[in-house]
Amino acid sequence: MSDLDAGGRDADLTPRAARGRRRWLPTIAVVVVLAAIGVLLVVLVRDASLFVYEADEAVERRDELGDDRFRLIGSPIEGTIVEGELDGRSALYFSVRFEDAVVDVIHTGSDPSALFQPDVPVFLEGNWSATPAGAITFTGGAADGYVFASDTLRVKHDEEYRDDNEGRISDAEQAGQ
């Protein structure tokens, strides 16, 4: 058999590259995976780079912090916790104290846990803001024209377990055997 074409010339028998979707599919998959990894890294670095300040230090550095996001630690002050609204969203207004500093907080994130109560330290995530128009007037707080606008609230708890429910603990132990 001859490798000649119909015109008597040598036929080109080299394989041709596959055309169509098969060539683009691996490229698209690699781009999607790299984009997902990039987004994950940005989120992790952003969360890891948030500074944590106690309320007294945050007040001291207010001008330096500007509207940058950071974490604030303080304990809610008895008598300052009020539920309300801000711009059509539910909001929790309260003031926190750390050392001698008081910070007014407007939390518009998810509802706090049942552990949220006065004098139990909280970790708040957000930024400084001027007290917005339409905000409830703070009673017993700093009332200095600034608020910490929070969208994340975590209640600090200790690892101390109490024996308040001794009967329930023994029932659970028996049920597990």
N, C-alpha and C positions, 0 to 999 in steps of 0.2 A: 504494500500500500504506500502511496505517495502522499507527501504533505503539501500538495499543490492545490491551489484553489481552482475554481472553474476557468479562470483566465490563464492558467499555467504558471502562476507565480507561487512562491513559497507562502504557505498559509501561516499566519501568526497564531501559534497555539499557546501563548502565555496566558495564565489565568487572569481574568478580569477581577477588579475589586468589586465586592458586593455593593450594590447600590440600594438606597432606600432607608427604611427605618432601622434595620439591624445595625447600621453603622452609628446612628445617632443615639440609640437607646443606652448603650454603656456610658456615653459622654454625659447624657442628661442625668443618669443615675449618680455618676461621680459628682457632678455639680450640685445636685440636691443634697447628697451626703455631706459635702464640704460646707455648704451653706448652713445646714443643721448644726454641724460642729461649731461653726463660727458663731452662730446665735447663742448656743449653749455656753461657749467661752465668754462671750460678752456679758451674759446674765450672771455667770458665776463670778467674774471679776468685779462687776458692778456691785453685787451683794457683798462680796468680801471686802470691798474698798469703802463701805459705809463706816464712818467713824462713829464711835459711841461716846457720848458726853453725858455726865451727870448734869442735872438742871443748873446748878451753880456755874459750872464751866461753860455750858451752852449760852447762858445769859452773858457771861463775861466775854464770850467770843461772837456774840450776835452779829456785829458789823463784819467781822472776818468771814463768818459762815454765809452771810447773805441769804440767798434762797436755795443754797445747796442742800441736798438731801442728807440726813444723818439720823442716827438713833439717839433717843433721849431717855434717860433713866430718872425716875422720880416716883414719889408715893402720892397717890390722890389724897387731897385734903378733905376731911370730913365737912359736909355741908356745902360743897361746891359742885357736886355732881348733879347735872340737869340734862334731861333728854329734851331734844327740840328738833328743829329743822334748819337747814341752810341751803338756799338755792333749790328747794324742792326735794332735797334728800334728807333722810334722817341723820341727825348729828348728836353726838354726846359731848356736852360741854363740862369741863372740870378743870381744876388747877392741881398741879403737882408741886411737891416740895422736895428739895434735896439740900441739906445743910440749911443755910439761911435764904436761899433763893426760891422764888415762886414763879412758875410758868403757867400761863393760861393755855389750855389745850382745846382744840376743836377736832374731834375724831369723827371722820365720815366714812370710815371703812366698815368692815364686818362688825357685827355685834360682839362685844367683849364676852369672855367666858364668865361662868358663874363665880369664878374666883375673884373677879374684879370687884374691889371694895376699897373703902378708905384705908390708908396706912399700909396697904399691900403693894410693894413696888411693882411698877410697870415698865416695860420697854416699849417705846413708841417709835415709829418710823415715819418721817415726814420732813418738813422744812419750816423755817420761820416765815411768817406772813404778817402783814398789817392786819389788824382786826377788821374783818370784812363788814361791809354794810349789811344790815339785816341779822347780824349775830346777836344772840342773847347777851345781855349785860352780865358780866361776871361779878359775882358777889363773893367777897372774901378772897379774891385772887390777886394777881399782880396789877391788873388794870393799867398797864403801861403802854397800851396801843399796839402791842404785838401778841400774836398767838403762835403756838406750834400747831401747824396744820398736819394732822396725823391721818394716815390711811391704814396703818397696821398697828395693832395693839396686842402685846403679849403680857400676860401676868406672870411675874416671877413667883415661883413657889419653892418651898424647901423639900428636902427628901425625908422629912420627919413624918413618920406614920403614927397615927394615934390609935389607941385602943378603944375608941368610942363605940365601935361595933364588934366587940369581942365575940358575940354569939354568931354573927354573920361570918366572921373569919373562920371559926371552928366548923361551921356548917359547910363552908366551901372546901376546907381541908378534908372533911369526911366525904364529901361528894366526889372529890378527886381521887379517892382511893378505890 
